[in-house]
C-alpha cells in the first residue's frame, strides 16, 4: 500500500486500523510519479504526501470526525511568535470555541523523541496560552493540560468539542480502560514509551526538584496503584481511585488514603503510618503520568524494568548485582524443576525473580492437578489455598540491600496473597543474624518469615544459622567487589589458603558459592549465575575443585554477552549442581561418583542488543512482534520453548539429558 510505503513501516497498519488506513489510501494522489500528494482537510489544497503529512492528515480526520471539531476551528502551520522570532510553526491548532483566534489545542505531529516534542509544545503553550497540547508520532500519542507556564499535566485524551477538560480528567476508569491503553502501547511495539522511560521523564521534569527520595516516592505510588487495580478488579471499588482528578490538595488526601489501605493489605513493605511526601502539585503530575498504566502484568517485566532503574541508583549496581532477566530465570526453573513439596530460596534476591517464577512453576502444576485453567502468573485473581500455602511454607528470599528486599516483599506479598518470607539479612554474615533479629522494628516486619526459616535449619534445636535443609536454591549473587574482613573470611573454607592461612581478599561471589551450598540439604540442587572467568581462570581451579568435592556438576550454560547490558558487559554462565547424597533418608539420592556426564550449552540467540534493549520474536512475513497467550511480547532466545510458540531450547535439551542420566528430579 502507498501509505505504508511512505511511512516506511508495515506495523503502521496495525496502529491506525483498517478504516483510517483505507481513508488515507484513498486520498493519495500518484499522478506525478515519485511525488505523491494528499489533499489537506484544513488548507484545501494538495500537499506532498510525506510521512509527517500522512500523520497530520490522520489527526485532522480524527479531530473532525472523532472529536467533532468543525474544520473552521482548525488551522495548520500556525505561526508562534517568540519575541522577534516568527519562524516557528505549530503543525495543527484548534481554536477556542468562543474566541476563534485564540489557540485551544496545540498539536505537533512531527516524529522527534517524545521529550523533544513535549519541550516544543511547552514553549508553544507558554507563548500562546493554549490550555491543551497533543504530541503524536503516529505510533504513540501524549496529551497534556497546561497548569502553569512551566508545567504540562498529562491527561488521558483531548476533550471532544462537546466536552470540557474537566470531563476528561474526572471520567471514571475501570481495569478495562487500562487494558485498552495497554493494547495501544503494544501496537506501537518498541516505538512506545515504557514505564521505565516514563519514570526517567518524571525524574527529569518533576521529581529531581521535589526534594524527596525518588525511589521511595515512586515505589509508594506503584505499590498504591497495584492495590487500586486489585481492589477494582475484585469489586471492592467500582472504579479506579488512582486518577488525577479534583484539586491538588484533594488528590493528595485521596492517594494518601489509598496508600494506607494498601499498607494494611500488604504489611511490612512500608512502615505503619508512613506518608506520601510528594507535594500536592508534584503528586498531581506523577499520578497523571502513571494513571493510564496497567501494572498487574503477568510476567512482571513492566514493573521489573522500572524497579531495576530505580535500584541501580543505589549501592546495588556498585556491588555488581543486577536483576536477572526473566527468560534466564525461567530457564533455571525449568531445568531444576522445583516441586510443591520442596523448599526454595534465593540468597541474593534482587526483585525475587527466582522465587516468584518458582511460584509460577509450582502453581501451574497445582492448577493442572486440580483441573483448573493455568492461572499461574502474576494476576489479580485469587489462587487456590494450595498455591498460597506453598508461598507461605516453602518460598524464601534474602538480600542485604534494604530497597531490594522491599521490592521483593512487595511482589511476593501480592503474589502470595499477603504472605511472604523475604528477609532483610546479610547472607554471608550469618553469625551476626541474631543481632538483626533482636531489633523490634525488624522483628515486627520479618518475624513470621524468620520463624519459618529457623525451622529449615539442619539442626533446628541449635542457635547456628550456617547449615539449612533447602531442596532448591537459585541465585544471581553480586559478582563485583572483594571481601577483606578477616572476621568474615575466617568462617569460610574459601577464606583460607590451602596451607590454612587467611586469604587477604576473596571475591564476593566465591563466598556465595560456599554459603549457598551450606543452605542445601544432601541431594539439594542449585543454579547460580557466575562470571565466566570462574569456569576458565587457572587461579580459580581451587574453587572448581571445592565445588566438585561437594556436588555433582549437572550443567554449565553460557549466557549471551549482552545479557546484563546496559549495566555490564561481563560474560556470565549459569552453574547447575546437586549435592552428593547416598542416604535416601537425608534427601534426594545423588550417589557420589568420579566419572559422569555434564551438560554444556551456550546461548546463541541475542535477547538484548548492544544498547541494552530487549530483542523480540517477530513474524517473518510482517515483521511485527509476536505475543504469547497472555498478550505479552516474546523476548527472543534459545533457552526454552515459549508456550509452544518458539522452538525447543537449552532447557528441553537438559530435561532429556536429566531423564537419560536418571537424575532424581527428572525421573
C-alpha positions in Angstrom: 0.0 0.0 0.0 1.2 3.5 -0.8 0.6 4.8 2.7 2.8 2.1 4.2 5.5 2.7 1.7 5.5 6.4 2.5 5.6 5.8 6.3 8.1 3.1 5.8 6.8 0.6 8.3 4.2 -2.2 7.8 3.4 -2.1 11.5 1.7 1.3 10.9 -1.3 -0.6 9.5 -2.0 -2.1 13.0 -1.6 1.2 14.7 -4.2 3.1 12.6 -6.6 0.3 11.9 -8.3 -0.7 8.6 -10.8 2.2 8.3 -8.2 5.0 8.8 -5.7 3.2 6.6 -8.3 2.9 3.8 -9.2 6.6 4.2 -5.6 7.7 3.8 -5.0 5.3 0.9 -8.0 6.6 -1.0 -6.7 10.2 -0.7 -3.1 9.5 -2.0 -2.7 11.0 -5.5 0.1 9.4 -7.6 -0.5 11.5 -10.8 3.1 12.7 -10.6 5.4 9.6 -10.5 7.6 9.6 -7.4 5.9 12.7 -6.0 2.6 11.6 -4.3 0.3 14.2 -2.8 -2.6 14.3 -0.5 -5.4 16.9 -0.2 -5.2 18.7 3.2 -8.5 18.9 5.0 -7.6 22.2 6.7 -5.8 24.0 3.9 -8.0 22.9 1.0 -5.1 22.1 -1.4 -2.9 19.2 -2.3 0.4 18.9 -0.4 3.3 16.5 -0.7 2.4 13.2 1.0 5.4 12.8 3.2 5.4 10.8 6.4 4.8 13.8 8.7 1.9 14.9 6.4 0.3 11.5 6.5 0.2 11.7 10.3 -1.1 15.3 10.2 -4.0 14.3 7.9 -4.8 11.4 10.1 -5.1 13.8 13.0 -7.2 16.3 11.0 -9.6 13.4 10.2 -9.8 12.4 13.9 -10.3 16.0 15.0 -13.2 16.5 12.6 -14.8 13.0 12.7 -14.0 11.5 16.2 -13.7 14.7 18.3 -16.3 16.6 16.2 -14.4 19.9 15.9 -15.7 21.9 12.9 -13.0 22.5 10.3 -13.5 26.3 10.7 -11.8 26.0 14.2 -8.7 24.2 12.8 -5.7 25.6 11.0 -2.2 24.2 10.0 1.2 25.7 10.2 0.1 28.3 12.8 2.9 30.9 13.5 4.1 31.0 17.1 5.9 34.2 18.0 8.9 34.3 20.4 9.9 38.0 20.7 11.1 38.9 17.2 11.3 35.3 16.1 8.3 34.4 13.9 9.8 31.4 12.2 8.2 28.7 14.4 5.0 26.9 13.1 2.7 24.6 15.1 1.6 21.7 12.9 -2.1 21.9 13.9 -4.0 24.3 16.1 -7.6 24.0 17.3 -9.1 27.4 18.2 -11.2 28.3 21.2 -15.0 27.9 20.5 -15.8 31.5 21.6 -12.6 33.2 20.5 -11.7 31.9 17.1 -8.3 33.5 17.1 -7.1 32.1 20.4 -5.4 28.7 20.4 -7.2 26.0 22.4 -5.2 22.9 21.4 -1.6 22.9 20.1 -0.7 19.8 18.1 2.7 18.6 17.0 2.8 15.5 14.7 6.5 15.5 13.9 8.4 12.5 14.9 11.2 13.7 17.2 11.7 12.0 20.5 8.8 12.4 23.0 10.9 14.7 25.2 11.7 17.0 22.3 8.1 17.1 21.3 7.0 17.9 24.8 9.6 20.6 25.2 8.5 22.2 21.9 4.8 22.1 22.9 5.6 23.5 26.3 7.1 26.6 24.7 4.2 26.9 22.3 1.6 26.7 25.0 3.6 29.2 27.1 3.8 31.6 24.2 0.1 31.3 23.2 -1.7 30.5 26.4 -3.3 27.3 24.9 -4.5 25.1 27.7 -4.1 21.8 25.8 -1.2 20.2 24.0 -1.0 17.0 21.9 2.1 15.2 20.5 1.8 12.2 18.2 4.5 10.2 16.3 1.8 8.2 14.6 2.6 5.3 16.9 2.1 7.0 20.2 0.1 10.0 21.4 0.5 12.1 24.5 -1.8 14.8 25.8 -1.2 17.5 28.4 -3.1 20.2 30.2 -1.1 23.3 30.8 -1.5 24.2 34.5 1.1 27.0 34.7 3.8 28.3 32.4 6.2 25.6 33.4 4.0 22.6 33.9 2.3 20.3 31.5 0.0 17.9 33.3 -0.6 14.6 31.5 -4.3 13.8 30.8 -5.7 10.7 29.1 -7.2 12.4 26.0 -8.2 15.7 24.5 -11.9 16.5 25.0 -14.4 16.3 22.2 -16.0 19.5 21.0 -18.9 19.0 23.4 -16.7 18.2 26.4 -14.6 20.2 28.8 -11.1 19.4 30.1 -12.7 18.6 33.5 -14.9 16.0 31.8 -11.9 14.1 30.6 -9.9 14.4 33.8 -12.8 13.3 36.0 -14.2 10.5 33.9 -14.3 7.2 35.9 -12.0 4.4 34.7 -12.0 0.6 35.2 -9.5 -2.1 34.6 -10.9 -2.3 31.0 -9.7 1.2 30.3 -6.2 0.3 31.4 -6.3 -2.8 29.2 -7.2 -0.6 26.2 -4.4 1.7 27.0 -2.0 -1.3 27.2 -3.2 -2.6 23.9 -2.5 0.8 22.2 1.1 0.8 23.6 1.6 -2.8 22.5 0.5 -1.9 18.9 3.3 0.7 18.9 5.8 -2.0 20.0 9.3 -0.6 20.5 8.2 2.9 19.4 6.0 3.4 22.5 7.3 4.8 25.8 8.0 2.2 28.5 7.3 2.6 32.2 11.0 3.0 32.8 11.1 5.8 30.2 8.2 7.4 32.0 10.0 7.3 35.3 13.1 8.8 33.8 11.0 11.6 32.3 9.2 12.2 35.6 12.6 12.3 37.4 13.9 14.9 34.9 10.8 17.1 34.8 9.3 16.8 38.3 11.0 14.6 40.9 14.5 16.0 40.6 13.2 19.2 42.1 10.7 17.7 44.5 13.1 17.4 47.4 12.3 13.7 48.1 13.8 10.3 47.7 12.8 9.3 44.2 12.9 5.6 44.8 10.8 5.9 47.9 8.1 8.0 46.4 7.8 6.2 43.1 7.8 2.9 44.9 4.9 4.1 47.2 2.9 5.1 44.2 3.5 1.9 42.2 2.6 0.0 45.4 -0.6 2.1 45.8 -1.6 1.7 42.2 -1.2 -2.1 42.3 -3.6 -2.2 45.3 -6.0 0.1 43.5 -6.1 -2.2 40.4 -6.7 -5.3 42.6 -9.4 -3.5 44.6 -11.2 -2.5 41.4 -10.8 -6.0 39.8 -12.1 -7.7 42.9 -15.2 -5.4 43.3 -14.1 -3.6 46.4 -14.3 -0.4 44.4 -16.5 0.1 41.3 -13.8 2.2 39.5 -10.2 3.1 39.8 -9.3 5.6 42.5 -5.7 6.3 41.4 -6.7 9.1 39.0 -5.7 12.7 38.6 -8.9 14.4 39.5 -10.1 17.3 41.7 -7.7 19.8 43.2 -4.1 19.0 44.1 -5.0 19.1 47.9 -7.9 16.8 47.4 -5.9 14.4 45.3 -3.2 14.2 48.0 -5.8 13.2 50.6 -7.3 10.6 48.2 -3.9 9.0 47.3 -2.7 9.0 50.9 -5.8 7.2 52.0 -5.4 4.6 49.2 -1.7 4.1 50.2 -2.8 3.5 53.8 -5.2 0.8 52.7 -2.5 -0.8 50.5 -0.2 -0.8 53.6 -2.8 -2.6 55.6 -3.5 -5.2 52.9 0.3 -5.8 52.3 2.1 -5.1 55.5 5.9 -4.9 56.0 6.9 -3.1 52.8 6.5 0.4 54.3 6.4 1.4 58.0 3.0 1.8 59.6 1.8 5.4 59.4 4.2 6.2 56.5 3.3 9.2 54.4 3.5 10.1 50.8 6.0 13.0 50.8 5.5 14.5 47.4 3.9 17.9 47.5 0.3 18.1 46.2 1.4 19.7 43.0 4.2 17.3 42.3 1.9 14.4 43.2 -0.7 15.6 40.7 1.8 15.4 37.8 3.1 11.9 38.8 -0.3 10.4 39.3 -1.4 11.8 35.9 1.6 10.2 34.3 1.1 6.8 36.0 -2.7 6.5 35.9 -3.1 5.0 32.4 -0.6 2.2 33.0 -1.8 -1.3 34.0 0.8 -2.5 36.4 -0.6 -6.0 37.1 1.3 -7.7 34.3 1.6 -11.5 34.5 5.3 -11.7 33.6 6.3 -8.8 35.9 8.5 -7.2 33.2 6.7 -3.9 33.3 7.4 -3.4 37.0 10.8 -5.1 37.0 12.3 -2.7 34.5 11.1 0.3 36.5 12.4 -1.1 39.8 15.8 -2.1 38.3 16.2 1.5 37.1 15.4 2.9 40.5 17.5 0.4 42.3 20.5 0.9 40.0 20.9 4.4 41.6 21.6 2.8 45.0 24.6 0.7 46.1 23.2 -2.4 44.4 24.8 -1.7 41.0 28.1 -0.8 42.6 28.3 -4.3 44.0 27.8 -5.9 40.6 24.3 -7.2 41.3 21.6 -6.7 38.7 18.1 -8.1 38.3 18.3 -11.4 36.4 16.3 -11.3 33.1 13.1 -13.2 33.4 14.0 -15.5 30.5 17.1 -16.6 32.3 15.1 -17.2 35.5 12.6 -19.3 33.6 15.3 -21.5 32.1 16.8 -22.2 35.5 13.3 -23.0 37.0 12.6 -25.4 34.1 15.9 -27.1 34.5 15.7 -27.6 38.3 12.0 -28.4 38.2 11.1 -27.5 41.8 8.0 -29.3 43.3 5.2 -28.3 45.6 6.7 -30.4 48.4 10.2 -28.7 48.1 11.5 -25.6 49.7 13.3 -23.0 47.6 15.4 -19.9 48.5 17.2 -17.1 46.7 20.1 -15.8 48.7 20.7 -12.7 46.7 17.1 -11.8 46.0 17.1 -8.6 44.0 13.4 -8.4 42.9 13.0 -12.1 44.0 12.5 -13.2 40.4 13.8 -16.7 41.1 11.3 -17.1 44.0 8.4 -15.6 42.2 8.9 -17.7 39.0 9.3 -20.8 41.1 5.9 -20.0 42.5 4.6 -19.7 38.9 6.0 -23.1 38.0 4.6 -24.8 41.1 1.2 -23.1 40.8 1.0 -24.3 37.2 1.4 -27.9 38.4 -1.1 -27.4 41.1 -3.7 -25.9 38.8 -3.2 -28.9 36.4 -3.7 -31.3 39.2 -6.9 -29.5 40.3 -8.2 -29.5 36.7 -8.2 -25.7 36.7 -7.0 -23.3 34.0 -3.3 -22.5 34.4 -3.8 -19.1 36.1 -0.2 -19.5 37.3 1.2 -16.0 36.7 1.1 -12.6 38.5 -2.5 -11.7 38.2 -5.3 -10.0 40.2 -7.2 -13.3 40.5 -7.3 -15.2 43.8 -5.4 -18.5 43.9 -6.4 -21.9 45.4 -5.4 -22.5 49.0 -2.6 -24.9 48.0 -1.0 -22.1 45.9 -0.9 -19.6 48.8 0.1 -22.2 51.3 3.2 -23.0 49.1 4.2 -19.4 49.2 3.9 -19.2 53.0 5.6 -22.5 53.7 8.2 -23.1 51.0 9.3 -20.0 49.2 12.1 -17.8 50.8 14.4 -15.0 49.7 17.2 -13.0 51.4 19.0 -9.8 50.4 21.4 -7.4 52.2 20.0 -4.4 50.3 17.0 -2.9 52.1 15.5 -1.4 49.0 15.7 -4.6 47.1 14.1 -6.5 50.0 11.2 -4.2 50.0 10.7 -4.6 46.2 10.9 -8.4 46.7 8.4 -8.3 49.6 6.0 -6.2 47.6 5.9 -8.6 44.7 5.9 -11.7 47.0 3.1 -10.3 49.2 0.9 -9.6 46.2 1.6 -12.9 44.6 1.3 -14.8 47.9 -2.0 -13.2 48.9 -0.5 -11.3 51.8 2.2 -13.8 52.9 6.0 -13.6 52.3 9.3 -15.0 53.5 11.5 -12.3 52.1 14.0 -11.3 54.8 16.5 -8.4 55.1 19.7 -10.2 56.2 23.3 -10.3 55.1 23.5 -13.8 53.6 27.3 -14.0 54.0 27.4 -12.8 57.6 25.1 -15.4 59.3 27.0 -15.2 62.6 25.5 -11.8 63.2 21.9 -12.6 62.3 20.9 -12.7 65.9 21.8 -9.0 66.3 19.5 -8.1 63.4 16.5 -10.1 64.7 16.7 -8.6 68.2 15.6 -5.2 66.8 11.9 -4.7 67.4 11.3 -3.0 64.1 13.0 -5.9 62.2 11.0 -8.5 64.1 7.7 -6.7 63.5 8.3 -6.8 59.8 10.1 -10.1 59.2 9.1 -12.1 62.3 6.8 -14.7 60.7 9.2 -15.4 57.8 12.1 -15.7 60.3 10.2 -18.2 62.3 9.7 -20.4 59.2 13.3 -20.0 58.1 14.6 -21.2 61.5 12.6 -24.4 61.1 14.6 -25.2 58.0 17.9 -25.3 59.8 19.9 -28.5 59.5 19.6 -28.6 63.3 16.5 -26.7 64.4 17.5 -27.0 68.1 20.8 -25.2 67.7 21.4 -21.4 67.6 23.6 -21.9 64.5 22.5 -20.4 61.2 25.1 -21.8 58.9 23.5 -25.1 57.7 20.0 -25.4 56.3 17.9 -28.1 54.6 16.6 -26.4 51.5 15.7 -28.5 48.5 16.4 -25.9 45.8 18.5 -22.7 45.7 18.7 -20.3 42.8 20.6 -17.0 42.9 22.5 -14.4 41.0 24.9 -13.2 43.7 26.9 -10.0 43.3 29.9 -10.6 41.1 31.9 -7.4 41.8 34.0 -6.5 44.8 36.1 -8.5 47.2 35.6 -9.4 50.9 38.6 -8.4 53.0 37.1 -8.6 56.6 39.2 -11.1 58.5 36.3 -11.9 60.8 34.1 -12.8 57.9 36.7 -14.7 55.9 37.5 -16.8 59.0 34.1 -18.6 58.7 34.7 -19.8 55.2 36.9 -22.6 53.8 37.4 -20.5 50.7 38.6 -17.7 53.0 41.7 -19.6 53.7 44.6 -20.7 51.5 45.4 -24.4 51.1 48.1 -24.0 53.8 45.5 -22.8 56.2 46.5 -19.1 56.3 43.9 -16.4 55.6 43.4 -15.1 52.1 43.9 -11.3 52.0 40.7 -10.9 50.0 38.1 -13.2 48.3 35.6 -12.4 45.6 32.1 -11.9 47.0 30.6 -14.4 44.5 33.1 -17.1 45.6 31.9 -16.8 49.2 28.4 -17.0 48.0 29.2 -20.4 46.3 30.3 -21.8 49.6 27.4 -20.2 51.6 24.8 -21.4 49.1 26.0 -25.0 49.4 25.5 -24.6 53.1 21.9 -23.8 52.5 21.2 -27.1 50.7 20.3 -30.4 52.2 22.1 -33.5 50.9 20.8 -34.1 47.4 19.7 -30.5 47.1 20.2 -28.7 43.9 21.4 -25.2 42.9 21.5 -22.8 39.9 23.9 -19.8 40.3 24.9 -17.1 37.9 28.7 -16.6 37.9 31.2 -14.6 35.8 32.6 -16.8 33.0 36.1 -16.4 34.4 35.2 -18.6 37.4 35.0 -21.5 34.9 38.2 -20.7 33.0 40.7 -18.9 35.1 43.6 -21.0 36.4 43.5 -19.0 39.6 40.0 -20.4 40.3 41.0 -24.1 39.9 40.8 -24.5 43.7 37.2 -23.2 43.7 36.2 -25.6 41.0 37.8 -28.5 43.0 35.9 -27.3 46.1 32.6 -27.5 44.2 33.3 -30.9 42.6 34.1 -32.4 46.0 30.7 -31.5 47.3 28.5 -31.7 44.3 27.7 -33.3 41.0 28.0 -30.6 38.3 24.8 -31.0 36.3 25.2 -28.3 33.7 27.0 -25.2 32.7 25.0 -22.8 30.4 26.8 -19.8 28.9 24.7 -16.7 28.6 24.8 -14.2 25.7 27.4 -11.5 26.4 24.7 -8.8 26.3 22.5 -10.4 28.9 23.1 -7.8 31.6 23.5 -4.8 29.4 23.3 -1.8 29.7 24.6 -2.3 33.2 27.6 -4.5 32.5 29.0 -6.5 29.6 30.5 -9.1 31.9 30.2 -12.6 30.2 28.3 -14.9 32.6 27.3 -18.5 32.8 24.8 -20.4 35.0 26.2 -23.3 37.0 23.8 -26.1 38.0 24.8 -28.6 40.7 23.4 -31.2 43.0 24.9 -32.1 46.4 26.2 -35.6 46.7 24.0 -37.8 48.8 23.9 -41.6 49.3 21.3 -41.6 52.1 17.7 -41.6 50.9 16.6 -40.5 54.4 18.7 -37.3 54.2 17.4 -36.1 50.8 17.2 -36.9 47.1 19.8 -39.5 46.2 22.8 -38.3 44.2 25.4 -41.1 44.7 29.0 -39.8 44.6 31.0 -40.8 41.6 34.2 -39.8 39.9 33.2 -40.1 36.3 29.9 -38.8 35.0 28.4 -36.8 32.1 28.0 -33.0 32.3 25.5 -31.0 30.2 27.1 -28.0 28.4 25.3 -25.4 26.3 25.7 -21.8 25.2 23.0 -19.3 24.4 23.3 -18.2 20.8 20.3 -16.0 20.2 20.6 -12.4 21.2 18.0 -11.4 23.8 19.4 -7.9 24.5 21.2 -5.8 21.9 24.3 -3.8 22.4 22.3 -0.8 23.7 20.7 -2.9 26.4 17.3 -3.1 24.6 15.3 -6.3 24.5 15.1 -8.1 21.2 11.7 -9.7 20.4 10.4 -12.5 18.4 8.8 -11.2 15.2 6.6 -12.6 12.4 9.0 -13.3 9.4 6.3 -12.1 7.0 5.0 -9.0 8.6 8.0 -8.1 10.8 5.6 -7.5 13.7 6.3 -8.7 17.2 4.6 -11.9 18.3 2.6 -12.1 21.5 2.1 -15.1 23.8 -1.2 -16.2 25.2 -1.2 -13.5 27.8 -0.7 -10.8 25.2 2.9 -10.2 26.1 5.7 -9.8 23.5 8.1 -12.7 23.5 11.8 -11.9 24.1 14.0 -13.8 21.6 16.2 -16.5 23.0 17.1 -20.2 22.6 16.8 -21.1 26.3 13.4 -22.8 26.2 10.2 -23.2 24.2 7.9 -20.3 25.0 4.4 -21.8 25.4 4.8 -23.8 22.2 5.3 -20.7 20.1 9.0 -20.9 19.8 11.3 -23.9 19.3 12.7 -26.1 22.0 15.9 -24.8 23.5 18.5 -25.5 26.1 16.1 -26.3 28.9 14.3 -29.0 26.9 17.7 -30.5 25.9 18.7 -30.6 29.5 15.5 -32.3 30.5 16.2 -35.1 28.0 19.8 -35.3 29.4 18.4 -35.5 33.0 16.0 -38.2 32.2 18.7 -40.2 30.4 21.0 -39.7 33.5 18.1 -40.7 35.8 18.6 -37.5 37.9 16.4 -37.6 40.9 14.3 -34.6 39.9 13.5 -35.7 36.3 12.7 -39.4 36.5 
